[in-house]
Amino acid sequence: MPRHNPFRADTVGSFLRPAAIKQARVQFANGEINADQLRQVEDREIRHVVEQQRANGLQIVTDGEFRRAWWHFDFFGDLHGVELFEAEQGIQFNGVQTKAHGVKVTGKVAFNPQHPMLDHFRFLQSVAGDAVAKMTIPSPSVLHFRGGRKVIDATVYPDLKEYFADLAQTYKDAITAFYAAGCRYLQLDDTVWAYLCSTEQQQQIRERGEDPQELARIYAEVLNTALEGKPEDLTVGLHVCRGNFRSTWISEGGYEPVAEVLFGGVNIDAFYLEYDNERSGGFEPLRFLKPGHQQVVLGLITTKTGELEDAQQVKARLQEAAQFVSLDQICLSPQCGFASTEEGNSLSEEQQWQKIRLVVDIARTVW
C-alpha cells in the first residue's frame, strides 16, 4: 500500500461487539466453552464484520478489535516485563468509571515475538480479500502516562531514561514483527496527546511532579526512535483520542499546545484527529503538518451518538480545514472507534453502519 491513503474514507478501528461475541465471552469466563471454541466464534464474527465493512464501501478494514476487552490493556499485557493488575478504582470518564484494571512494569520491557496479536493480524489479512488490512495497537506513551513513575519498578528502572529507551526499542521490534507478518498499515492509538492539550489534565500532571512540555518532548522522541528505519511501504498512523468509553470522554481543549512538537516533529504518516465537537478546538494547529508527506484523517463524524451528521455541514468543515492544510492531505473518518472497550458506545449497529456509509459517500464526492 502506498504511504498515503488513496481511499480517503477510513475508520479508527473498533466496532460494536455483536451479541455472539458477548455471549461467548461470558461462557468462556464461566468455563462453559474453551479457548478454541471462543476463537471459533471470534473468527466467524470477524469474517462477518470485514464483509460488512466492504459492503458499506470501506477499502481499509480492521477486525473490529473483536478479540479484545480493552483498546490498550490487551496489547500491553502480552509484552515482556508488563503485568495487568486489579486497581483500586477504574479510569474516571465524564460521569462514569471503567472497570478497575491497571498495568505496571515489573521487569525489562520488551516485545514478545510470540505476541498473540501477530496471529490476530494474520487472520485478519487472510479474510481481508483485496482490502487493506489495518492493525490497531496502543501507542508507547500510553504505557507510561497513566501511572507514571509509581507503576514502574524502581529496582528494574532506577533511571527512567533506560525505561524510555527500552520502550522505544519495544515498539521498533513490534513494528518489525507486524511488518514481517504482512502488515502494511499499522495504527497507534494514543490518549496522552489529548491529555496534554487539556488545561485540567496539565494541572494534574504538574501536581504529580511532572512537566507536560517535557513529557511531550519525551513521547515524541520515543515515537521517532521507534519509527527510525521503518520500511517505506509501511504506513503508520497515530490516533489522538480524547477518551471513549460508553459514549463519554475525558479531555477537552484544542491541539495548539502540542501541535508544533506533534504535527511538526513526529514522523508519523497519518494523524487521526477528533474534530466532532467544540471540545476539539479549531483547525489552525493543522498548519504544522509537513506539506506533501503527512496526511490528516479528520474525525468529523461522532461515534458517541447515533444521530447522523448533515453531509453538507461535514463538507463545509473539510473546506474549512483546507485553509490550513492542503485538501490533498486530508482524509475522513469517524472521530473514534465505536467500541474502544467491549462495552461499546450508545448507538445501534445500524446507526454505526449509517455513519460508515456517510463517511464513504462524502469522501467519494469530495475527492
Secondary structure, 3 states (H helix, E strand, C coil): CCCCCCCCECCCCECCCCHHHHHHHHHHHCCCCCHHHHHHHHHHHHHHHHHHHHHCCCCEECCECCCCCECCHHHHCCCEEEEEEECCCCCECCCCECCCEEEEEEEEEECCCCCHHHHHHHHHHHHCCCCEECEEEECHHHHHHCCHHHHECCCCCCCHHHHHHHHHHHHHHHHHHHHHCCCCEEEEEECHHHHCCCHHHHHHHHHCCCCHHHHHHHHHHHHHHHHCCCCCCCEEEEEECCCCECCECCCCCCCHHHHHHHCCCCCCCEEEEECCCHHHCCCHHHHHCCCCCCEEEEEEECCCCCCCCCHHHHHHHHHHHCCCCCHHHEEEEECCCCCCECCCCCCCHHHHHHHHHHHHHHHHHHC
